[in-house]
Amino acid sequence: MIPVKLEIQGLYSYKEPQTVHFNQLTGAGLFGIFGAVGSGKSSILEGILLALYGSTERLSDRGEKGSMLNLQSNHLVINFEFLGGKNNQQTFLARYAAKRNSKDPEKVDPAEHTFYERIQGEWIPIESEPERLVGMKKEHFKQTVIIPQGKFREFIDLTPGPRAEMMKELFGLERFDLSGKTAVLFRKVKDEKIRIDTQLQNLEGFQEELLDEKNSELQQIQTQLKEASAQVDFLSKQVKEREKLQEKFSEWKKFGERKQELIQQKPEIEEKRQLHKEFILAKTYLRPIWNQLKETKADFEKFQVSMNESEGFKKTFKKTIDQLIQEEQELKVKNQQRPERESKVRDLKKVIELKNLHQNLADAKQKIQSLEPSIQSLKSEQSALEKNQEELEAQAAQHTNPDTNLLSELKTSLQSWKDLEEQEASLVEILTNFQKEEKQVLRKLEDLQHKIPANFHTPDAWLDNQRKTIRQIEDSREQLMKNLGLNAHAHLLQDGQPCPLCGSKEHPNPLESEKQELQLREKEQELKSAKEESEKILLIIQQRKEEQLHLENHQNNIKVRSSEIAQVRQKLETLKSSLEKHAIQTISELKSRIEGLAASNQAREKLLVHLQESRKKWQDNRAKLEKAQQEFQQAQIKHEGLQASILTKKEEIKDPTFCKPFFEKEETDIRQMIAKVERDIENAVLEYEGKQKRIQEVREKQAKNEADFVNFQNLWKASLSKIEKLETEYEEAKKQHGFENEEELIRLYEHSLDAEKVAKQIQQFDQQMALVESRILELEQIKELKNFKEEEFLQLNAELQLKKSEEEEIQQTLTLLREEIKTISVKIQEKKKLELEHAKLEKRAAYLKELEGLFKGSGFVKYVSSIYLKELCHTANQRFMKLSKNSLSLEIDENNTFWVVDYLNGGKRRLLKTLSGGQTFQASLCLALALAEKVKALNQADQSFFFLDEGFGALDRTSLRVVFETLKSLRHENRIVGIISHVEELQQEIGAFAQIVLDPEKGSKVSYSF
């Protein structure tokens, strides 16, 4: 993450909008943000955290957001633009906005927290978590990228567990937590093993011996099947020969039965043949004439009825037309009176208008009368307000204008006075503590000096003497060990015989082994005591060096704090001297002067507020007076206009005598009468037009009825002539075709006989009779047909079926046996495969069980985390050893605890917590830089960013110089480092920086060195 720009308004001391242009600051590689205590430097980091994660370091995430807002601001807005993503190639904008509740200013409404990404020059809203954009949680962000006040050494102070958890989350080490996956695999293998064991139990009875037994049985059944198949083939051949003769016999018998059935059907067929013949004659020659005669008689009756109906309609139409003509004349007279009635309606409408005008005239007169006293009252009030305003202006002129710059300067001086006194008290307390610790160290050094024997001037001389004593004891012990080696040959010595080592034949004083062993044990005990004494001396020397180092540190700290106290006191004296020109000697006088100036300023402000309120009242009253005068003038104009309108309307009335009584009536009654007359006029017109249209329609129907009567009369005469002709033709046809009985003919006409179907039945009967007789004659020519016996054929067929059943049973047994053999073979192969798989699972389960023990309790994750921490220490030591002049280095033990290797004390280890404040700062800085470097590599970025907000005040000038040179060297590593501090020495060394100044009126202001 590389910051680009931060826009901040309404946060803590930032009253007005301010912009921090990081893109210009980060270009230098090393930049600073400087300002006095309380100027708002750290608020920049608070703003970045708030924009990214929605919470700050000082306040909790909930319940205290009201304290973040500037007390004189109603809203808070933070826009933070930064580079992120892989290699910092994407540009993002984090925005945080909140405002006070409009009803309760002490409360803050829920904030808006949004993220945007710049795509093709436009900000596009995105739904994303800050952890994904930045690449880490807020807690880790405060430990590796932006380190607020009080959080710099937090990584060191973490216990091993949380520190390993942090490394796990920061570097994604959860991928090495394989315990869960291993347990799942082990359970799967265990379940699979149980499954295979179950399958093997089910296959326990399938053996190779069983397969051999079933194959032998198969050969026997195959021989039985071959014999049964031969018998079935012989019988099948005989049955097929008999089946052909049986089929012919059955066919001959069937045709004989069919012939008897046809003979029985013949009388019925002959009867149908006669009925079909008569039906065809009647239908072809008589039925058409009879149908025409029937239809003509129906038309004759229909025309007779129509003639009678037309005669009746003729009388009805004449009566209706006479009635309609009379009603038309009455409506015509009524419509001729329409102009006169419409004129009276118009007069009545003008009566309504005159009544409304009279009412409006009375309202206008009443309004004029009501406005006159109101205008007089407003004029009196205006005069009183003008007099009050003149008095307030005179009082304001008498008050002197207080010097706001002086008041602001005195307030700043008061705050500086308090800060310097608090700083002096704090430094004095620190100095006192250092002096106490110095005395304690001196007492410890004195105690250690007393432990050194009086005959030694220095502990080193004491140590050299002790080492010399140890060497003497070791030489004596070595000699005794050699003697014991010679003792192994002492038993070979004999008087008169040469010694195997020296060749002497005399042995006056041979070695005694027990005495030598006793002396050796005494020397070893003496050597052990001497070495313990040596270690004791080394411990005293080590403690003496540590206490001397502590003494030097305390003396340096006392010197630095004394210098700082002198500087603070000098600043306080300078401040007091600057206040002497205002006749201020003490802080109480300064407070009194500020209170007096503030009271004078408040009195003048209060007077100006009253004057402003008086002017506003005068302007409001003046506006009311002008409005009332304007309404009065408009009411007079309206009154005169209404009088003129009334005179004009009276002259427009045509019949005053008719209208006079209506002036006393209500407007609703007049309007009802007007509406009634208008409806009557309109209805009279519509009814007159409707009557004329109705007369025309009835006359058209009358003419049509007369024409229909003539037409029906002609058709009636034609139908009568046609009936006579058809009756003559019908009688002649009956005689010609031999039909005398009319009732019999009618039955034929009405008969439902399907002639085509009956003809087809007769034809089919004739064909079937001929076919049956021909086939019977043909079959009777076959030999042995009449000698065929059904019982013999059935007996032979039954024997064949019995043999087939036996063959099928043998075949079924053979098939089942083959399937059984096949199943046994498959099961044996399956059993072998399962046994092989079971062996593999046994081996895999053993491996997984061993891995489960290794991964249990996140052991592998802790191991990988320790590797990362060791690598982190290695990277940090490259800087820390330079800062400590190769006297100190960092180590991490198997429990992930930080240790310091002290090369000034023989390379012995001690806890990191034993370092001094400055050394702890150096170690924390080196670890933080190393951690940031690892995060940079993790995010695959060419550049990385690191922001620091504390620690430089704890360093002496030399350490500060070394740290500063280290920070400057980071520019060559493509690293960007930002520093927030009030230390003036840093400001002189850093070329690119932002200066934060707290303005009493406008809040914190940002300026730049470029």
KOLROLO-358910 format. One record per residue (C-alpha): x, y, z. Coordinates in steps of 0.2 Angstrom, whole numbers, plus 2048, in hexadecimal, padded with zeros to 3 digits. Layout:
# residues N
XYZ/...
# end
This chain:
# residues 1010
800800800/8078117FA/7FE821800/7FA82E7F3/7EF83B7FB/7E583E80B/7D784A80C/7D184D81E/7C4858826/7BB858837/7C784B83F/7CD851850/7D686284E/7D386283B/7C586F83A/7C7874827/7CB869818/7DE864817/7E785A80A/7F785080D/7FF84C7FC/80983C7FF/80E83A7ED/81A8497EF/820844800/8238327FC/82D8377EC/83B83B7F8/83B8297FF/83D830811/83183E817/82B845827/81B84C82F/82085883C/817864848/81586985B/80D85E868/7FA85D865/7FB865853/7F385684B/80184C844/7FB83B84A/7EA83F844/7F083C832/7F382A837/7E2829840/7DA830830/7E3822825/7DD814831/7CB81C832/7CA81C81F/7D180B81C/7C980182B/7BB80D832/7C380E843/7D181884B/7DF813858/7DA81F865/7C781C866/7BE80B865/7B4806856/7A380A85E/79C81786A/7AA824869/7A982A858/7A183B85E/7B283F866/7BB83D855/7B284C84D/7B985D84F/7AE86685C/7AB874850/7A7869841/79686083D/79E854831/7AE84982E/7B484581D/7C483A819/7C9836808/7D982B807/7E08277F5/7ED8197F5/7F580C7E9/7F37FA7ED/7F17E97E5/7FE7DF7DD/80E7EA7DB/8037F97E0/7FC7FA7CF/7EA7FE7D4/7E480F7DB/7D780F7E8/7CD81C7F2/7C7819804/7BA82580A/7B382781C/7A583481F/79B83782F/790846835/78884B845/776847848/76B856844/760854853/76D84F860/77F85785C/78784C869/78383D85F/78B83884E/78182F840/78781F839/79682282E/79881E81B/7A7813818/7AA810805/7B880B7F9/7BB80F7E7/7C780A7DA/7CD8157CC/7C980C7BB/7CD8167AB/7CD8267B4/7BD8247BE/7B981F7D0/7AF80F7D0/7A780A7E0/7AD7F87E6/7A67EC7F3/7B67E77FC/7BE7E480D/7CD7EF812/7D67DF816/7D67DA804/7DB7EB7FD/7E97EE80A/7EE7DB80C/7ED7DB81F/7E27DD82E/7E27EE837/7EC7E7846/7FA7E183A/7F97F1830/7FD7FA840/80C7EF843/8147EF832/80E7FE827/80780C832/80D80C844/80381884F/80981F860/80B81186E/80B803861/81D80385B/8237F5866/8137EB866/81A7DE85B/8287DB867/81D7DB876/8117CD86F/8127BD877/8187AE86C/8067A8869/7FF7B8862/80F7BC859/80E7AB850/7FC7AE84C/8007BF845/80D7B7839/8017AA835/7F37B682F/8007C3828/8097B681D/7FB7AA81A/80379C824/7F2794827/7F678A817/802781821/7F577C82E/7F276A827/7EC762837/7D9763831/7DD75D820/7E874F827/7DA74A833/7CD74A825/7D973F81B/7DC733829/7C973282C/7C672E81A/7D472181A/7CD71982A/7BB719823/7C2711813/7CB70481C/7BB700826/7B26FF815/7BF6F380E/7BF6E881E/7AD6E681C/7AE6E180A/7BC6D580E/7B16CD81B/7A36CB80E/7AF6C3802/7B76B780F/7AE6A7807/7B56AA7F5/7C469E7F3/7CD6967E4/7C76857EA/7B568A7E8/7B86907D6/7C067F7D1/7B16757D8/7A46807CF/7AE67D7BE/7AD66A7C0/79B66B7C3/7996767B3/7A06687A8/79465B7AF/7856667AB/78B66A79A/78B657795/77965679C/774665791/77B65D781/77164D784/760656787/763661778/76465276C/75364A773/74B65B770/75165D75E/74A64B75A/73964F761/738660759/73A659748/72B64D74A/72065A752/723666743/71D659737/70D656741/70A669743/70866B730/6FB65E72F/6F366473E/6F2676737/6E966F727/6DD665731/6D967473C/6D667F72C/6CB672724/6C0671734/6C0684735/6B9686723/6AC679726/6A6682735/6A669372C/69B68B71E/68E68672A/68E698731/68C6A0720/67D69471B/67469A72B/6776AC726/6706AA714/65D6AE718/6616BE721/66D6C3712/65F6C0705/6536CA70F/65F6D9710/6626D76FD/64F6DA6F9/64E6E9705/65D6F16FE/6566EF6EC/6456F86F1/64F7056FB/65A70A6EC/64A70C6E1/6417176ED/6507216F1/6557246DF/6447276D6/63772C6E3/6407346F2/6467446E8/6347486E2/62D7456F3/63A7516FC/63675F6EF/62475D6F3/62775E706/63276D705/6267776F9/617774705/62277B714/62678A709/61378D705/60F78D718/61D79971C/6187A570E/6067A5715/60C7A9727/6177B8720/6087BF716/5FD7BF726/60B7C8731/60E7D5724/5FB7DA724/5FC7DC737/60C7E7736/6047F372A/5F77F9737/6047FA745/61080573B/602812736/5FD814749/60F81674E/613824741/60382E746/60982E758/61B833754/615842749/60B849758/619848764/625850757/61A860756/619862769/62D86276A/62E86E75B/62487B765/62F879774/63F87B76A/63988B763/639893774/64C88F777/6548A0774/6498A8781/64C89B78E/65F89C78A/65F8AF78D/6578AD79E/6648A07A3/6728AD79E/66A8BA7A9/6698AE7B8/67C8AA7B6/67F8BD7B6/6758BE7C6/6818B17CE/6908BB7C8/6898CB7D0/6868C27E1/6988BC7E1/69E8CD7DC/6948D57EB/69C8C87F7/6AE8CC7F0/6AB8DE7F2/6A68DC805/6B58D1808/6C18DE800/6B98EC80A/6BB8E181A/6CE8DE816/6D18F1814/6CA8F4825/6D48E682D/6E58EC825/6E48FE82B/6E88FB83E/6F58ED839/6FF8FA82F/6FE90783D/7058FA849/7138F583E/71890783B/71990A84E/7238FA851/72F8FF843/73391084B/73690785C/7428FB853/74C90984B/74E91185B/754901864/7618FE856/768910858/76B90D86A/7748FC867/77F90385A/784911866/788904873/7928FA867/79C909862/7A190C874/7A98FA876/7BB8F8870/7BF8EA864/7C98DD86E/7D98D7866/7D58C5860/7E78C285B/7ED8C686C/7E08BA874/7E58AC868/7F78AF86C/7F48AF87F/7EA89F87E/7F9897874/80589D881/7FA89788F/7FA885887/80C886884/81088B896/80587C89C/80E870890/81F876895/81B8748A8/8148638A5/82385E89A/82F8658A8/82685B8B5/82684B8AA/83984E8A7/83D8518B9/8348418BE/83D8378B0/84E83F8B6/84A83A8C8/8468288C3/8578288B9/86082E8C8/8588218D4/85D8148C7/86E81B8C6/8708198D9/86A8078D8/8768038CB/88480B8D5/87F8008E4/87F7F08DA/8907F48D3/8977F78E5/88F7E78EA/8987DE8DB/8A87E68E0/8A77E08F2/8A67CE8EA/8B77D08E3/8C57CA8EF/8D07D88F6/8E07D18EF/8D97D48DD/8D87E58D6/8CD7E08C8/8C07D28C4/8CB7CE8B5/8DA7CA8BF/8CF7C08CB/8C97B68BB/8DB7B48B5/8E17AD8C5/8D27A18C6/8D579B8B4/8E77988B9/8E278E8C8/8D67838BC/8E57808B1/8F077A8BF/8E276E8C5/8DF7688B3/8F27648B2/8F275A8C2/8E37518BD/8EB74D8AC/8FA7468B5/8EF73B8C0/8E67348B1/8F77308A9/8FC7278B9/8EC71D8B9/8F07188A7/9017118AD/8F87088BB/8F16FD8AE/9026F58AB/9076F58BE/9016E38C0/90E6DD8B3/91D6E38BE/9286D58C5/9386D78CF/9476D38C3/93C6D58B4/93E6E58A9/9306F28A9/9266F2899/927705898/93870A89F/9416FA89F/9476FB8B2/9496EA8BB/9456F28CC/9346F88D1/9366FF8E3/92670A8E3/9187038D7/90870D8D5/8F970B8E0/8E970C8D6/8DD7108E4/8E771F8EA/8E87268D9/8D67248D5/8D272D8E6/8DE73B8E1/8D673D8D0/8C473E8D7/8CA74C8E3/8D27558D5/8C27548CA/8B875B8D9/8C57698DB/8C476D8C8/8B176D8C9/8B17798D7/8BE7848CF/8B47858BF/8A478A8C9/8AE7978D1/8B479D8BF/8A279E8B9/89D7A88C9/8AB7B48C5/8A57B58B3/8937B88B9/89A7C68C4/8A47CE8B6/8947CD8AA/8897D58B7/8967E28BA/8977E68A8/8847E78A6/8827F28B5/8907FD8AE/8877FE89E/8778028A7/88080F8B1/8878178A1/875817899/86D81F8A9/87B82C8A9/878830897/86583089A/86883C8A9/87284789E/866848890/85784A89C/8608588A5/863861895/85185F890/84C8668A0/85787589E/85087788C/83E876892/8428838A0/84B88E894/83B88D888/830891898/83B8A189C/83A8A688A/8278A588A/8268AF89A/8328BC893/8268BE884/8178C188F/8208CF899/81B8DB88B/8098D7890/80D8DA8A3/80A8C78A7/8168BF8B3/80C8B08B9/8018A38B1/7F28A98BC/7F58BA8B5/7F58B38A3/7E58A98A7/7DD8B98AE/7E28C389E/7DB8B6893/7CA8B689D/7C98C989C/7CC8C9889/7C08BB887/7B38C4891/7B58D4888/7B48CB878/7A48C287D/79C8D2883/79F8DA872/79A8CB869/78A8CA873/7868DC86F/7898DA85D/77D8CB85D/7708D6865/7738E3858/7728D684A/7618CF852/75A8E1853/75F8E4841/7578D483B/7478D8845/7468EA83D/7488E282B/73B8D582F/72F8E2835/7328ED826/72F8DE81B/71E8DB824/7198EE823/71D8EE810/7138DE80D/7048E5817/7058F680D/7058EC7FD/6F68E2802/6ED8F1807/6F08F97F6/6EB8E97ED/6DB8E87F8/6D68FA7F3/6D98F77E0/6CE8E77E1/6C08F07EA/6BF8FD7DC/6C08F07CF/6B28E67D7/6A68F57D7/6A98F87C4/6A68E67C0/6958E67CA/68F8F57BF/6948EC7AF/68B8DC7B4/67B8E57B8/67A8ED7A7/67D8DC79E/66C8D47A6/65E8D4798/64F8D17A3/6528DA7B4/6408D77B9/6428C47B7/6528C47C0/64D8CF7CF/6458C17DA/6558B67D8/6618C37E0/6588BD7F1/65B8AA7ED/66A89F7F2/67789C7E4/67588A7E5/66288B7E1/6658977D2/67288B7CC/66687C7CD/6598857C3/66688A7B6/66B8787B5/6598727B4/65587E7A5/66587A79C/66186779D/64F86A797/655874788/662867783/656859786/64886177B/65586376C/65A85076E/64884A770/643854760/65184D756/64D83B75C/63B83C758/63F841746/64B833744/63E82774C/63182C73F/63D829731/641818737/62F812739/62A819728/63980F720/6337FF729/621802723/627803711/6317F3713/6227EA71A/6177EE70B/6247E86FF/6267D8709/6137D4708/6137D56F5/6227CA6F4/61B7BD700/60B7BD6F6/6147B86E6/61E7AB6EE/60E7A36F5/6067A26E4/61579A6DC/61778D6EA/6047876E8/6077846D5/61777A6D8/60E76F6E5/60176A6D8/60F7656CB/61975B6D7/60A7516DD/60674B6CC/6187466C8/61A73C6D8/60A7326D5/61172D6C3/6227276CA/61971C6D7/60F7136CA/61F7116BF/6297086CC/61C6FE6D4/6197076E5/6077086E9/6077096FC/60C71B702/60F716714/61C70970E/625716704/626722713/62E71471D/63B711710/63E72470F/640724722/64A714723/65C71572A/66370871E/67570B719/674705707/687705704/68A6FB714/67C6EE710/6836EC6FE/6946E9705/68E6DC711/6846D2703/6946D26F8/69F6CC707/6936BE70A/6936B86F8/6A66B96F8/6A96AF708/69D6A1703/6A769F6F3/6B869F6FC/6B3693709/6AB6866FD/6BB6876F2/6C8685701/6BE676708/6BF66D6F7/6D26716F6/6D666A708/6CC65A706/6D96556F8/6E7653705/6EB64170A/6EA63B71D/6E064B721/6D1642727/6DC635731/6E464373B/6E264074E/6E464F75A/6E864476A/6F763C762/6FE64E75D/6FB65576E/704646777/71364876C/71465B76F/712658782/72164D781/72B65A778/727668784/72C65C792/73D65A78A/73F66C787/73B670799/74966479F/75566C792/75067E799/7536787AB/7646717A7/76868179D/76268C7AB/76D6827B7/77C6847AC/7796977AA/7776997BD/78768F7C0/79169A7B3/78B6AA7BB/7906A37CC/7A169E7C5/7A36B07BD/79D6B87CE/7AA6AD7D8/7B86B27CC/7B36C57CD/7B26C47E0/7C36BB7E1/7CB6C97D7/7C26D67E1/7C86CE7F1/7DA6CF7EA/7D86E17E5/7D06E57F6/7DE6DC800/7EB6E67F6/7E26F77F9/7E06F280B/7F36F180D/7F5702805/7E970A811/7F2702820/80270A81A/7F971B816/7F071B827/801719830/808728826/7F9733829/7F972F83C/80B73483D/807744833/7F974783F/80474784E/810753845/802760840/7F975F851/7F676F85A/7FC77A84A/80D77384D/81277583B/80B78683A/81578B84A/825784842/82278D831/81F79D83C/82F79B845/83879A835/8307AA82F/8357B2840/8477AC83E/8487B382D/8407C3834/84E7C4841/85B7C1834/8557CF829/8537DB839/8647D783F/86C7DE82F/8677EF836/8667EC848/8787E7849/87D7F7840/87380184C/87A7F885B/88C7F9854/88C7E6853/88A7E4866/8787DD865/86E7D185A/85D7CA85A/8587B785C/8487AD85D/84779D867/83D78E864/82F79686E/82E7A5862/8357B0870/8417BE86B/8527BE873/8617CA872/8737C486F/87F7CF878/8907CE870/8987D987D/8947CC88A/89B7BC881/88C7BB875/8807B5883/86D7B7881/8617C288B/84F7C6888/84B7D487C/8417DD88A/8527E0893/8577ED886/85680088A/84980B883/854811874/85A7FF870/8487F9871/843806864/852801859/84D7EF85A/83A7F3857/83F7FE848/84A7F0840/83C7E3843/82F7EE83C/8397F282D/83D7DF82A/82A7DB82C/8257E9820/8327E2814/82B7D0815/8197D8812/8207E1803/8267D07FC/8167C8800/80C7D57F7/8177D47E8/81B7E77E8/82A7F07E2/8277FE7EF/8227FD801/81C80A80E/82080C820/81981982C/82081C83E/81982784B/82482685B/834821863/84182E85D/84083886D/847829876/85782986C/867833870/86F83D862/87B83085C/86D82285C/86282F853/86F832846/87181F843/85F81C842/85D82A836/86B82482B/86281382B/85181A826/85A824818/862814811/85180D80E/84F8187FF/85B80D7F6/8507FE7FA/8418067F2/839809803/82F818808/83081D81A/82582A823/829831834/81E83B840/82784484D/82A854857/83D852858/845861850/85585884B/84B84D83F/84385C837/854863833/85A85282B/84A84E820/848859811/83685480C/82985681A/81885D81E/81686982C/807868837/802879840/7F387A84C/7EA88B848/7DE890857/7D089584B/7D288A83C/7D987A844/7E887083D/7F087682D/7FC86C821/80A875819/81986D810/82C87080F/82C8717FC/
# end
